[in-house]
Amino acid sequence: LPVVAVYWRKLQETQRWREQQHLQPARASLGWRQSVVEWSREMKGVYQPQYRGRLIAVTALWFSTNFWSGLLYFLPYYVINERGWTPGQLSAVLMLAQTVGLLGYALAGALLDGLGRKPTVYLYFGLGGIVSVVCFTAHTPSIITVCYVATIAMMAIWTISATISAAVFPTAMRATANAMANNLQGRSGMVVAPALVGALSSTGGSVGTTVALLAPVVWLCLPLVWRFLPETRR
């Protein structure tokens, strides 16, 4: 809540939005009714044929991001119950990963601008799936540690997904498209992943093996990104 107070005073509407208000003064008198009308129009626009493929690809991007991230929450259970780690070992690795892993975010920003949006997606989502599989199947503590640090670095897929989804829709429908793709549909991955791990591991398999089997789901969005999303680096 304190942060909201700061945003309320400091966060300004964009110049484009302010210009539109001056051009259409009658909108203000309609109040919420105008908002509903515009929202309905934007919803229809998102599902137009020329944007339908982008919506599917961005939804898949966010679902993969959420699904894969939801799997990583099982690391504490996995290392303590299936690899015999102590809470002290786990704490040290978590601190290391959260510190060193920040470099992955910094590198992602440079790659998005230098290498391109889509190649960065392929790189981070591809490596994220690989290192998480190794992390949840390895037995050697050093291998688990290195792979988990790399996994946290690959969590920059959140930044990558946000950058791409903000650039592939026109301004007039951008917020609505992102709300549909990320908040409404993509976030379901964060629910589905833990539910699947619980259901599948309870039938006799280990949590580590189950996570490793599910981790490649993060790759399912890649063909859709390649097919439907434009490169927006330029």
Salt bridges, closest charged atoms under 4 A:
GLU38 OE2 - ARG27 NH2 2.55
ASP113 OD1 - ARG117 NH1 3.10
